[in-house]
């Protein structure tokens, strides 16, 4: 047996069962079986008393007697109830689904062991559907028993817990022939690791909880270590082998703009980030930098100043955004900032007219066009640059990796890369998924910006909210009303939007109201947006089309309808559409009276903090890392044990460990590091094939 042996050749499986297991669980080799970890363990070595009970997620065992078995009818539903007593107290046992046979089999007034998960309601303990074992039949069981992921389809075919426990017990007997060590002695000693063979054995059949914890830590550390090593080696390769055009000059374009046209003083955070970018671009190595900054922190200004450095060195720049509205927003902003200069800036999107495209293509190729702002249209083969030196990607998580690779290929020597995101990425994710990039953070808002006040209101408060909006409009401000638009219920949501528009127009009949939604044509969206941005309309009723990039400094109130239907990241982005001027701004979260626990957490988080990084941490706890990264990137790596939310300390430790190892031995040629290198080349090389592209 080897790690590559198909599971049909494992004793007790065979071709039919192998096919079923592969279809349901995706397991096809012995290695897959070893990485098929238990989701929890049954500990029958300890016996608790009722007085020791506390709320926990563990299955526990008690010894005592069952009394008072009775059927209880509530409406149309029936349940079976009983009392469990020991010398310290009593608690309820309950069966929600049961048969007459079960009722007759319960051993009443006899010494028994019960086993199961404890529930707590109104400080009263109960155990639903306990496992019952008469004292005389009790087997001594000191080891923790693994419980594996399963499904009804497998259980019905006889592939339940006992089946998988037996199969894994057989496979684990072969561990000495299957598992090799992949850490050198110095790492084993530094971290007090158990051997790799013992780790696999004790994660499937732990001797006790202490051994399980050692095994768990070892395997999580290993996963994170080799993942970080892959990125570390690529980052090292990038720094030494990836050529780029050096930009040594800070010239007239940058200096003229900085000294004469900068509309506000840069924050210290913006200056720090610019210095980091400047140091990168001086070198003949391609810059590969991630710029994180909260909504309204001034990333676009940093991007523009970086493009002016590229111009001073004789190169063109391109800024790519995921939507036409955002691309238009960047273009308008940059055009406005550069209006008193002679710098040529153009916009290329899917709706750019053919005559305009022709001019853009010509000016890009002859070098007359210095800055191109656009959407995916920039990636078309027809779009050729004379000398592309800098590519800025905004909201990069919305682009597929292969798409971005096309942009890199627009120049013989790859352009410098600046990736910008206004969605603060949880530090754990940034440490793992972006560890091959240099990360810059703008963690300071422009001077004079007041924190947005966020309030939670319910339907009964609507009149109060409307009157508050009227008061703000009377002060000369503008208001957004945003409605959810979720694809699964698009028709219903569109109806809600139109009804909302009617309500708003009725109440605010003396004011101008405009509407914006995704079904409108691009020129209709532009007209509606310009009508609002120019101040001709006091109110905009919209869907989440305005989530990213829309900038109206005079808008001071954002009312988010059915806020419980939005994710935290969306709520934070929407809130960022106000508070862009010097006046105090407000975000009002309107919800129904009944909220789920998760919705309450989201609303509370929004009212308690404006810090996008704190919000992103809560968001990741609620949604998990895959959703945060988006569908384009959630499949980058499939961790078997490592949890990006709960194992941030391990990720940090492995990152530091890898950095120290590569600093001392970049090519892993030292004899004691060869074990790491050989294992990485055999099992990990090629898994991160896109990691050079941020």
Beta strands, then each sheet from edge to edge (+ up, - down):
strand 1: 38-43
strand 2: 59-74
strand 3: 77-86
strand 4: 89-95
strand 5: 111-121
strand 6: 124-128
strand 7: 131-134
strand 8: 144-148
strand 9: 288-293
strand 10: 316-320
strand 11: 345-348
strand 12: 371-374
strand 13: 388-394
strand 14: 416-421
strand 15: 438-442
strand 16: 453-458
strand 17: 478-482
strand 18: 513-516
strand 19: 539-542
strand 20: 555-560
strand 21: 586-591
sheet 1: 1+ 8-
sheet 2: 7+ 5- 2+ 3- 4+ 6+
sheet 3: 11+ 12+ 10+ 13+ 14+ 9+ 15+
sheet 4: 16+ 21+ 20+ 17+ 19+ 18+
end
